[in-house]
Amino acid sequence: MILLFGASGQLGQEATHLARRRGIAFRALSRSEADVADRSAVERALGETSPALVVNAAAYTKVDNAESEVQEAVRSNVEGPAILAELCARSGIPLVHISTDYVFDGAKAGAYVETDPVAPLGVYGRTKAAGEEAIRSRHREHVILRTSWLYGMFGHNLLKTVLRLARERDELRFVADQRGCPTATADVAEAILHIAPRLQAQEPVWGTYHFAGTGVTTWHEFVGAIVAAQSAISGRCPKVVPITTAEYPTAARRPANSELDSRLFAQTFGIRAEPWEKRVASTVKTLLSVPADETA
């Protein structure tokens, strides 16, 4: 049995959907069912489920709001992972934890590898980095997966926002001086289920890994690909205008370079994410053929 915390998030929904399709013993709990920062709720969930693997997809992910909602970010991104790590260690349960490219400052010229020092720019990144350390210091049998620029069929994400904007506007303006690796939740869910048997078998593959979409692009080019994919179906083709980060100020600073090198994960587990352009096209096609209430 795999137990996932964070069922209502986009990755949690994607993983649940994939596990059900494959007939994998899987239980997913939302925050209302088991808040990872509530020790008694986590203890109860572990006791009722007796999982062979725990996946933590729960997190505070509102990057800009985190600058003012610091305690809420700390609670979900630091205290929750610490509790999960302690209780999983006590019960001998391997733990998979989802982290982010935002633990880096974006100053590196090339792709980030797992051993690069973290230097987060904002509260969200700092709490995610602290959550990683909380896990490392409490539970040896863990896998931390850093990913980036998530999008997919479920929940709220940029791809779905762009599809809505493409229906409503004739021009979209997006930042062209930040680059990264757009990653489909379908690929991350696939990766988690792919590595699960090895973790449940207690193979010594513990540690931190990067897993992101194959290829690198900018937000502007990412949005351009989404617009092009939907245009082939809808006929709508708004202009996508490049702007600079300075032209779009936000409460939290973003790294200029979020590119993650995923070779270690591929070498260890034998799986890579799809090229981001291919996965964007297929996600758009699927979303435009599925009723919106099924992917909320």
N, C-alpha and C positions, 0 to 999 in steps of 0.2 A: 504493500500500500504506500502510495506517495501522498503526502499531506502538503497542500499549498496554502500559504497565508497571502491574502491580497486578491481574493477571488473576483472582486468587482473592477479591478484595474484592467487596462487593455491587455497586458500580458497574461494576467490571471485568467481572463475569459478565453484567450486564445489557447492557453495550455489545457484548460478544462475541455474545450471543444475538441482539441486534437486527441486527448487521452480517451474521451468517450468514443470517438470514431474508431480508435484502435482497441477498444475493450480493455484498457489498462486500469488496474485498481487505483483509483485516484479520488481524493476528496479535496475540495477547495472551500476555504472559509473566508468570508468577507470580514471587514472590520467590526461590523455589528455582531457577528457571530463569535469572533475571537480577535481582539485587538492585541497585536504583538507586543505592545507596551504594557499589557495587563498580565502580570505573572500568573495569577490564578486562572485566567482564561486560557493561557497557553498550556499550563499544566493540565487543565481539564481536557483540552483538545488532544494533547499527546496521549493522555490516559485513555480516552475514549477510542482513539484511532489506532494506537500502537503502530505507527508508521515505520517503514524500513528506510524512508528518506523524507526529509523536510525541505521544502522550497520556500524561500522568503521573497515573494514578489510584492510585498506591502512596502509602501514608502510615501513620504511627503514629497511630491514632485513639482509643486508650484514654485518655479525658480525665482520669479520676481517677488511673489508674496512672502517667500521665506525671509527676505531681508527685514521684514517687519514682524513676521510670525515666527520668531526664532525658536521659542520654546516648543511650539508644535512640531517644527522641523526636527529639533533635537529628540523629542519624544518618539517620533516615528522612525527616524533614520539612525539614531544612536542607541537610545534606551531599548527600543524594541529588538534590534539585532543582538544586543548584549544579552537580553533575557532569553531569546531563542537559542543563542550559542551555549549559554550556561545549562539550560534544560536539556538540549540535545546532547551535550557532552555527558551530562549525568546519566542519560539513558542510552548512550552509545549509538545515537542516530546521526548519520551523516547529514550535513546541511549545505544546501545550495543557496547562495545569496546574490541577488541582482544589484549591481552597482553601475557606475556611470563614467563617461568620459569627462564629466565636469570636475573630477578630482584633479585634473591637470589645468595648468594656466594657459596653454595654447601657444607658448613661446617657442616650442621646439620647431625646427624646420621640417622634419620628417614625421613619420608615423610613430606614435607612442607605443613602447613595449612595456611589458608588465613590470620590469625592474626600474623604469624611470621614476624619479622622485615625484611625489604628488605635491601640488601647490595650488589648491583651489582658490578661485577668485571671489567667491561669494558664500553666503550661508548654506545654500543647498549643497554645493560641492564640499564645503568643510564638514557638514554633518554626514554626508555620504562617506567621506574619507575616514571620519571618526568611527562610523559604523563598521567599516572594514576592519579597523584596528581592534574594535571591540570583539569582533568574531575571531580574529587571529589569536588574540590573547586568551581566549576562553575555550576554544574548541579546535583541536588539531584536525579533525576529520571534516574539513569544509572545502567547498569550491566557491570562490567569488568570481562571478561573471560580470566583467565590465562591458557595457554595450553603449550604443549611442543613437541619437536621432530616431527614436522608436516611432513606428507607425503601423497601422494594420486595420483589420476589419472591425475591431471592437473599441468601445470607449471613445475618449477624446484624443485626437492627435492632429498634427499639421496636415497630413494628407486629406483627412476628412474635412478639415476646415477649408482647404484650398478647393475641394470639390464644391463646397457650398458657395464660396466666393466667386468661383468661375461661373456659377449660374446667375449671380447677382451683379457683377461688376464687369466693366470693359477693360480695366487696367488693374494689375496687381503689382505692388512694389515690395521687393524682398532683398535682403542683405546679400551682397556678392563678395564680401571680403572675410567671410567665415567659412571654413571648410570642414567636412567631416564625412562620416560613413552612414548614410541612411540605412536603418536596420528594420526589417519586417518582424513584427512579433511572431509571425508564423515560423520564421527561421529560429528565433530564440526558443520558442516552445519546442520545436523539433530538436534543437540541441540539448535541451534539458532532458527530454525523454530518451534521447540517444545515449546520453552519458549515465542515466539513472541505473541501469543494471550493473555497471562497473563500480559505481559508488555504493550500491547496496551490497555488492560482493566485497566491499572494503578494500578495493585495489588501492595501492599507494599513489594516487594521482592528485592528491590534495594540493590546494594552493590557489593563486589568483591567475585568471585567464582573461584575455580580451576576446570578445566574440561580437563582430559587427558585420554589416553588409559588405560584400566584396566590391571594392572600388571606392573612390573618393570624389566628392563634388562640393559645390557651394549651396547655400540655401536657395539662391536665385536659380541655379541650374536644376536643383531638386524640384522646385515648384514648376519650372518650365517643363520638366518631364511629366509631372502630374497633369498639367494643363493639356499637354499634347496628347496624353493617353485618353483623357476624357473627351477631348475635342473630336477624336475619331468616332466617338459614340454619340455625343450630344450635338456636335456641330458648333458648339460655343468655343471661341478662341480668343479670350482676353489677352491683351498684351502684358508680358511679364517684364517689368522694368527693374534693372539692377540699381541698388542704392548702397551706401556705405553704412557701417555700424554707427558712425557719428550722426548720420541722418535719421537714425531710428533709436534714440536713447531709451534705455530700459533701467529699471530699478537695480537689477543685478547685471554685472559684467559677464559676458560670455567669452569663452576661449576662442581666439581667432583660428586655432588649429585643433580640431577634435579627432583627427585621424587616428584610428587604433589599428595596430598590427595584430592580426588574428592568427599568425602562423603557429604559435605555440599550441593553441587549442586544436588546430588542424593536425599538427604532428602527434599530439597526445591522443586525440579522440577520433581522428579520421573523418572529420566533417567540417565543411565550410558553409557559410551563408551564401545564398544566391547573389549574383551580381545585382546591385541595387536597381539598375534600370529595368531589368527583366522582372523583378519582383514588384516594382511600382506599377508597371503595366498590367500585370496579372491581378494585383490588388484592386486597382481602379476598375478593371473590367468586372470583377466579381462584385464590388460594392455597388456599381451602377445597375446590377441585375438583381440585387437583393433588397427587399423592403427595409427602409431605414430603421424601423422599430426592432428589427432582428439584430442590429449591430450597435445599438445604443450603448 
